[in-house]
Amino acid sequence: MATMFDDDYVFRDLTREPTPAPIASAWQAQLAHPSGTLGWVAGRVMALANRSRNHWVVDGLGLMPGELVLEIGAGPGVGLARAARTGALVVGVDHSEAMVAAARKKNRRALAEGRVRLVRASAGTLPVASESLDVVFSVDAVPYWDDLFRGLCEVRRVLRPGGRAALAVRDPEWGPRLVSGMRAVGFHDVEVHTRADGSTCVTGWASEGV
Ligand SMILES: C[S@@+](CC[C@H](N)C(=O)[O-])C[C@H]1O[C@@H](n2cnc3c(N)ncnc32)[C@H](O)[C@@H]1O
């Protein structure tokens, strides 16, 4: 009989047997809105699984000291921490109380020094004044937004003309939707950047007079 320490057991278990749908959907629900114990686990998994994706996106933005930056769907706060290291002033929003708490823990020093702020809020109703920010970014959160168009309108609203946005997803199939959505709400020079693992980041510049 195979045991957990047997390669064949692990191979069969992880790659041949489909994950039961209820577990898969419960896990998806946690990625979309982490809560409770499973949400805490989801936060730890995200922090590891999305670490290099967050660094890729933030480093690509070329943030400057003093720039005002917003991350939407900050999760456990890995992207916020990377952004704050540049000297930018960074606000993170997430609609999950558990993730705001996790991100606070990870960024406690930057929070105490006033370089990071965290707010529980939704992508569709950002608690930020219009045309007040230099940069908005989001990593692996857009696919979970309830209303993509409304979220994109909010991204455009809070950016000053000439500000920039970077919206990253794991699945490259999201690229065309994000490109057309960003153009529709008032971004120009919209570009798709793809990493070897398929991670896709769509960037654009907020147009004047939208
Ligand atoms: C898969 S996690 C990614 C978290 C983080 N960006 C990272 O890369 O580790 C998705 C995050 O987006 C947040 N989220 C999903 N929909 C949201 C919305 N409409 N408004 C704000 N946050 C949202 C979830 O609570 C979750 O923390």
PDBQT file of the ligand as one rigid body, heavy atoms in Angstrom, charges set to zero:
ROOT
HETATM    1  C1  LIG A 301      -5.319  36.233  -4.398  1.00  0.00    +0.000 C 
HETATM    2  S1  LIG A 301      -5.256  37.513  -3.217  1.00  0.00    +0.000 S 
HETATM    3  C2  LIG A 301      -3.778  38.433  -3.711  1.00  0.00    +0.000 C 
HETATM    4  C3  LIG A 301      -3.279  39.298  -2.599  1.00  0.00    +0.000 C 
HETATM    5  C4  LIG A 301      -2.003  40.091  -2.868  1.00  0.00    +0.000 C 
HETATM    6  N1  LIG A 301      -2.182  41.100  -3.880  1.00  0.00    +0.000 N 
HETATM    7  C5  LIG A 301      -0.868  39.188  -3.226  1.00  0.00    +0.000 C 
HETATM    8  O1  LIG A 301      -0.394  39.219  -4.371  1.00  0.00    +0.000 OA
HETATM    9  O2  LIG A 301      -0.443  38.421  -2.354  1.00  0.00    +0.000 OA
HETATM   10  C6  LIG A 301      -6.579  38.602  -3.716  1.00  0.00    +0.000 C 
HETATM   11  C7  LIG A 301      -6.808  39.722  -2.715  1.00  0.00    +0.000 C 
HETATM   12  O3  LIG A 301      -7.687  40.666  -3.288  1.00  0.00    +0.000 OA
HETATM   13  C8  LIG A 301      -8.629  41.048  -2.304  1.00  0.00    +0.000 C 
HETATM   14  N2  LIG A 301      -9.832  41.503  -3.018  1.00  0.00    +0.000 N 
HETATM   15  C9  LIG A 301     -10.598  40.774  -3.870  1.00  0.00    +0.000 A 
HETATM   16  N3  LIG A 301     -11.597  41.523  -4.348  1.00  0.00    +0.000 NA
HETATM   17  C10 LIG A 301     -11.460  42.754  -3.808  1.00  0.00    +0.000 A 
HETATM   18  C11 LIG A 301     -12.196  43.969  -3.924  1.00  0.00    +0.000 A 
HETATM   19  N4  LIG A 301     -13.286  44.058  -4.714  1.00  0.00    +0.000 N 
HETATM   20  N5  LIG A 301     -11.792  45.037  -3.208  1.00  0.00    +0.000 NA
HETATM   21  C12 LIG A 301     -10.700  44.958  -2.405  1.00  0.00    +0.000 A 
HETATM   22  N6  LIG A 301      -9.962  43.838  -2.252  1.00  0.00    +0.000 NA
HETATM   23  C13 LIG A 301     -10.332  42.748  -2.948  1.00  0.00    +0.000 A 
HETATM   24  C14 LIG A 301      -8.841  39.797  -1.458  1.00  0.00    +0.000 C 
HETATM   25  O4  LIG A 301      -9.372  40.083  -0.190  1.00  0.00    +0.000 OA
HETATM   26  C15 LIG A 301      -7.429  39.227  -1.410  1.00  0.00    +0.000 C 
HETATM   27  O5  LIG A 301      -6.698  39.728  -0.321  1.00  0.00    +0.000 OA
ENDROOT
TORSDOF 0
